[in-house]
Every structure is written in structure tokens, then in C-alpha cells.
């Protein structure tokens, strides 16, 4: 293993560890229907990236609340909710986004590691 490969390997290890330590999170919100026989609707909102052992709180920050009440032409999106009918029931890891990050990063690191093996020919 040459010097370039060692650098790529260590940078890759650091990136993979950081992705795992600061994963993406989601707010899982329940919209309670005013009609008792109507089901509750579950909405998911991105909660950003937070330390693995310190997930975001169940309260949506003020700067995110402002985006919830705006009208949106797509009725199925989170922005159509009225704030008084919104309750964050839990905060979950965004497993799909986390997996997508690993799926993107690992092949790139593999390619960089492979190309770092090549030496310049004169």
C-alpha cells in the first residue's frame, strides 16, 4: 500500500465514522383528526443531522415551525398542516438517507483507493 492509498484509506475511515456519528433524523408527527372515527395521519419532517447519542428534541424549533404553516399546492405534504393540530410523537433515524450516504461514499472511496494505486509512468 502506497502513501496515497493510506491517505485515501484514513480519510475514508474518518468520513464513514462521521456519517455514523452524525446521522440524519426525522420528526415523526401525528395529525389528530377532529372527527373521532377518522384515522390519525402520520407526517415525517426532516430534523437535520445530530450526534448519535444526542438526538433532536421532540419540539420542532421555531425556525422550522414557520415553514409548517405556509400553503403548498401539494396537499399531501407536511406544509399543509396547521400547527395546533401537530404533535411530534417521536424522533427517528432517517435510515434511508443514512444508507444512501453510505451507498454513495463507499464506491467513491473504493475508486479513489484504486486510482491511488496507479503510479505515473514517464
MARMI-158486 format. One record per residue (C-alpha): y, x, z; residue in one letter. Coordinates in Angstrom, 1 decimal. Example, Ala and Ser with C-alpha at 12.3 -4.5 7.8 and 13.67 -1.06 7.14 Angstrom:
// residues 2
+--------+--------+--------+------+
:     c2 :     c1 :     c3 : code :
+--------+--------+--------+------+
:   -4.5 :   12.3 :    7.8 :    A :
:   -1.1 :   13.7 :    7.1 :    S :
+--------+--------+--------+------+
This chain:
// residues 122
+--------+--------+--------+------+
:     c2 :     c1 :     c3 : code :
+--------+--------+--------+------+
:    0.0 :    0.0 :    0.0 :    X :
:    3.3 :    1.5 :   -1.0 :    X :
:    6.7 :    1.2 :    0.7 :    X :
:    7.9 :   -1.7 :   -1.4 :    X :
:    4.8 :   -3.7 :   -0.6 :    X :
:    5.2 :   -3.1 :    3.1 :    X :
:    8.8 :   -4.3 :    2.9 :    X :
:    7.7 :   -7.4 :    1.0 :    X :
:    4.9 :   -8.0 :    3.5 :    X :
:    7.2 :   -7.7 :    6.5 :    X :
:    9.9 :   -9.9 :    5.0 :    X :
:    7.3 :  -12.4 :    4.1 :    X :
:    5.9 :  -12.5 :    7.7 :    X :
:    9.4 :  -12.9 :    9.1 :    X :
:   10.1 :  -15.8 :    6.7 :    X :
:    6.8 :  -17.6 :    7.5 :    X :
:    7.4 :  -17.2 :   11.2 :    X :
:   10.9 :  -18.5 :   10.9 :    X :
:    9.7 :  -21.5 :    8.9 :    X :
:    7.2 :  -22.3 :   11.6 :    X :
:    9.6 :  -21.8 :   14.5 :    X :
:   12.4 :  -23.9 :   13.0 :    X :
:   10.6 :  -26.8 :   11.2 :    X :
:   12.2 :  -29.9 :    9.7 :    X :
:   12.3 :  -33.0 :   11.9 :    X :
:   12.7 :  -36.7 :   11.2 :    X :
:   14.2 :  -39.5 :   13.3 :    X :
:   11.8 :  -42.5 :   13.2 :    X :
:   13.9 :  -45.6 :   13.6 :    X :
:   12.8 :  -49.2 :   14.1 :    X :
:   15.0 :  -52.1 :   12.9 :    X :
:   14.3 :  -55.0 :   15.1 :    X :
:   14.4 :  -58.3 :   13.3 :    X :
:   16.4 :  -61.2 :   14.8 :    X :
:   13.6 :  -63.5 :   13.9 :    X :
:   10.6 :  -63.2 :   16.4 :    X :
:    7.9 :  -63.8 :   13.8 :    X :
:    9.4 :  -61.3 :   11.3 :    X :
:    7.9 :  -57.8 :   11.5 :    X :
:    9.8 :  -54.7 :   12.5 :    X :
:   10.8 :  -52.3 :    9.8 :    X :
:   10.5 :  -48.5 :   10.2 :    X :
:   13.0 :  -46.2 :    8.7 :    X :
:   12.9 :  -42.4 :    8.6 :    X :
:   16.1 :  -40.3 :    8.6 :    X :
:   16.2 :  -36.5 :    8.3 :    X :
:   17.1 :  -34.9 :   11.7 :    X :
:   17.5 :  -31.4 :   10.3 :    X :
:   15.9 :  -28.1 :   11.4 :    X :
:   15.4 :  -27.4 :   15.1 :    X :
:   13.5 :  -25.0 :   17.3 :    X :
:    9.8 :  -26.0 :   17.5 :    X :
:    9.8 :  -26.3 :   21.3 :    X :
:   13.3 :  -28.0 :   21.4 :    X :
:   13.2 :  -30.9 :   19.0 :    X :
:   16.3 :  -33.0 :   18.4 :    X :
:   17.1 :  -35.7 :   20.9 :    X :
:   16.3 :  -39.3 :   20.3 :    X :
:   20.1 :  -40.0 :   19.9 :    X :
:   21.5 :  -39.7 :   16.5 :    X :
:   24.6 :  -37.5 :   16.6 :    X :
:   28.0 :  -39.0 :   15.9 :    X :
:   28.4 :  -37.3 :   12.6 :    X :
:   25.1 :  -38.9 :   11.4 :    X :
:   26.0 :  -42.4 :   12.7 :    X :
:   28.9 :  -42.5 :   10.3 :    X :
:   26.6 :  -42.3 :    7.3 :    X :
:   24.3 :  -45.1 :    8.5 :    X :
:   26.8 :  -48.0 :    8.2 :    X :
:   28.0 :  -47.3 :    4.7 :    X :
:   26.9 :  -49.7 :    2.0 :    X :
:   24.4 :  -48.4 :   -0.5 :    X :
:   23.2 :  -50.1 :   -3.8 :    X :
:   19.6 :  -49.3 :   -2.9 :    X :
:   18.6 :  -52.0 :   -0.3 :    X :
:   15.5 :  -50.1 :    0.9 :    X :
:   17.4 :  -47.0 :    2.1 :    X :
:   18.4 :  -46.1 :    5.6 :    X :
:   22.1 :  -46.6 :    5.0 :    X :
:   21.9 :  -50.4 :    4.8 :    X :
:   21.1 :  -50.7 :    8.5 :    X :
:   23.7 :  -51.9 :   10.9 :    X :
:   24.0 :  -49.6 :   13.9 :    X :
:   23.5 :  -52.3 :   16.5 :    X :
:   20.0 :  -53.1 :   15.1 :    X :
:   18.9 :  -49.5 :   15.1 :    X :
:   16.9 :  -47.7 :   17.7 :    X :
:   15.3 :  -44.3 :   17.4 :    X :
:   11.8 :  -44.7 :   18.7 :    X :
:   10.7 :  -41.1 :   18.2 :    X :
:   11.3 :  -37.8 :   16.6 :    X :
:    8.6 :  -36.3 :   14.4 :    X :
:    7.9 :  -33.2 :   12.5 :    X :
:    8.5 :  -33.6 :    8.8 :    X :
:    5.1 :  -32.4 :    7.8 :    X :
:    5.6 :  -32.9 :    4.1 :    X :
:    8.7 :  -30.8 :    3.9 :    X :
:    7.1 :  -28.1 :    6.1 :    X :
:    4.1 :  -28.0 :    3.8 :    X :
:    6.4 :  -27.9 :    0.7 :    X :
:    8.2 :  -25.0 :    2.1 :    X :
:    5.0 :  -23.0 :    2.7 :    X :
:    3.7 :  -24.0 :   -0.8 :    X :
:    7.0 :  -22.6 :   -2.3 :    X :
:    7.3 :  -19.5 :   -0.2 :    X :
:    3.7 :  -18.2 :   -0.2 :    X :
:    3.3 :  -17.9 :   -4.0 :    X :
:    6.7 :  -16.3 :   -4.4 :    X :
:    5.8 :  -13.7 :   -1.7 :    X :
:    2.4 :  -13.1 :   -3.5 :    X :
:    4.2 :  -12.5 :   -6.8 :    X :
:    6.7 :  -10.2 :   -5.2 :    X :
:    3.9 :   -8.3 :   -3.4 :    X :
:    2.0 :   -8.0 :   -6.7 :    X :
:    5.1 :   -6.7 :   -8.7 :    X :
:    5.9 :   -4.3 :   -5.9 :    X :
:    2.6 :   -2.6 :   -6.6 :    X :
:    3.7 :   -1.5 :  -10.1 :    X :
:    5.4 :    1.8 :  -10.5 :    X :
:    7.9 :    2.9 :  -13.0 :    X :
:    6.5 :    4.8 :  -15.9 :    X :
:    8.7 :    7.5 :  -17.5 :    X :
+--------+--------+--------+------+
